[in-house]
Structures are given as structure tokens and as C-alpha cells.
Amino acid sequence: MKGKNLKSTFIWRILLCAPIFSFYFLPFTLHAQVAGLNALTVFDLSSVGRTAGLGMDYLALFDNDLTIGIDNPSLLHSGMAGSGVLSVVPLFEGGSMGSLTYAHSFGTLGTLAVGFHFVNYGRFKGYDEEDNPTGEFSAGDYSLTVGWGMWLDSNFSVGVNFKPVLSQYEQYTAFAVVFDAAGSFVSTSRSFAATLMARNIGAQILTFDQTVEQLPFELSAEVSYKLSHAPFRLFFAATELQRWDLRYEDPLNPTTRTDPFTGEVTRESWLAGTVDNLMRHTLFGIELTLGKALFARVGYSYRQNAEMRGFDAFNLSGFSFGIGIHAKRFDFSYARHNYHLSQAPNYFTISYRF
């Protein structure tokens, strides 16, 4: 019993100290992350249909589905070995995104997953400063992911993703090396799972214009829970834990208004602002079991909805929907994620067990 307690203490130290080490050794990654101001944002894009359908960045769930281990290396395990995953996401104006991943088990040493992820932004017409055409060019981001996961006992696991990323925009090139560190707990019944992850820890090696840019570091946590006799599983994620304030002042919809006739100033209450900021850190998802082989998925991101709703009181920005089909040797997932009002990419993922 004493040895078991020592092992549990050691496990918890690993899970709690990994994010702390990332804060200590890499403080430059902890600057405020503002959308559109970070380099190599391909880090934040998942091409997996199941994950996209639930509106999550990654999944905390014990399953034999390799699509879980692609984004969450701490949940890689031997049941995913021998599986391959192909994902394709048609984007806009000829662009596309996709990934290809395969996993292999090394027994007690852990499980390894190797994948390739790309975002192709299409082809563009180039012009010089005098508006003379210079021909067409392409732009894209390409990432190799090497993930390793190991179970410390039947409930605790750790994992790391190593991700070198190359960005090629016409003649401009940037290159970075980053990694994710994650720890998970899964209940003995497998009905509850929780993951704490520090993502995108690293640095640029090659830059576009000799200026080192911020990488989208993120500390996040996710849990999932399935009631004993309920036909659904609930997902909840807390994102951007390294930064509290995710709000910004929209000049078209300010929080402080002045009546042009009376001069009366109306300010947003402290409580309303605090609740709004808190909700921007949250993601919600639900996976409904419709039978032995059919699943329906719905996800919601309050932050996406708040930032993309415009002047409408309600719209589908931030909502995601999906279905899944499970068979003996393959799984198929489809999802549609409404990032903003005008466009919603479709995700197609096929998993095959060789």
C-alpha cells in the first residue's frame, strides 16, 4: 500500500509540474494571445471530424479511436495501434486542410503516433509595388506530428506531441518547433476522463522578416462524463487558462455608451463583464448514442459566438454539428463547424484498423 501511495504522489507531481515548467522555462510564450497576431496559427486547427463536431480543441475520452490521440497524446494507448486516420476539410476559394496519421504500440514503453497535417490556402495572383503582375503563387502551412503516450497505471497517463511546422507563403518561409505536454486521468469505469494540457510550447527558428513572432501557447483543461444509463456523453473544456482577459473593445458595439442628446453615460456592470469573460473560456459538447453504430454530436463555443455575432442577438456562429458511424474495422465522422456567419467548413474523417 505504501508503494502504491508513493506512485500516485509521483503521478500527480508529473501532471501538476509539467505546465509549471513550461511557464518557467518559456515565459515568452505567455504573452497575451490576440486573434490574428500570432504566427503559425496552424497549431490551433484540428482537422478531425469528431473533435470538430463537438466544438473542442481536443478530446478527453478513453476510446480506441485514434482521432482522440492525434490531438491528445496522453490518451494514446495500445488499442489504437494499427489504426490509420485520414481527414479532409475543403476550405474556401480552393483551399483545403487535412491530416494523415498512423499509430504503433511499443507495449509497456507506450504508443507512438506519427501524422502529417497541412493547410493549403490556395493560389493567389502576385503583384509588385507598382501593380505589375508577378505571376501566381501558393501559400500553406505543413506540420509533422510525432506523438507518444504512456500509461503510468490503469487510471493515469502522460503524453507529448513534437510538432515541427513549416509555413511557405510565396518566397517567404517560417519554421518553428513546438511540443504539447499532457496528463490525463480516466476512471476505472471509463465513464469519466480529464486532461490538463500545455500546448504549443516552443520557438520560431526561421522567421518571415527577421522578427520573432508569438506562438499561440495555451494552457487548457477538459473533462468528459457519461452517466451510467444515459445514451450520451457530456464534454466541457476550459481554454486559455494562462490569460484571464479574453475580451476586447468593439468600436461598433462599445461597453460604454453616451447618449448623444442627454449626455448620459451607460456602462456595462462589473458582473456582466465578468460573466461574459468567464464564458469566453468555455467550450461545451455532447455526443449522443443513437444505436450501436450511429452517433450525433453538437458543440458550442461562447467566445466564437460572441465575437462573430455582429449586430444579431443570436446566430449559429460558434455552433458545430456532426455525425459518426462505427463499424468493425472503420469509423466515419462528418462535422460542420460554424466559425462565423458566412462560412462553415465541412470535415470528413475516416479511421481504419488494419
Secondary structure, DSSP 8 states (H G I E B T S, - for coil): -HHHHHHHHHHHHHHHHHHHHHHHH-GGGGS---TT-SS-GGGG----HHHHHTT-SS-----S-HHHHHH-GGG--GGGTTEEEEEEEE-STT-EEEEEEEEEE-GGG-EEEEEEEEEEEEEEEEE-TTS-EEEEEEEEEEEEEEEEEEESSSSEEEEEEEEEEEEEETTEEEEEEEEEEEEEEE-TTSSEEEEEEEEEEEEEEE-SSS-------EEEEEEEEE-TT-SEEEEEEE--TT-S------TTS-SEEE-TTT--EEE--HHHHHHHHHHTTEEEEEEEE-SSSEEEEEEEEHHHHHHH-TT-S--STTEEEEEEEE-SSEEEEEEEE--SSS---EEEEEEEE-
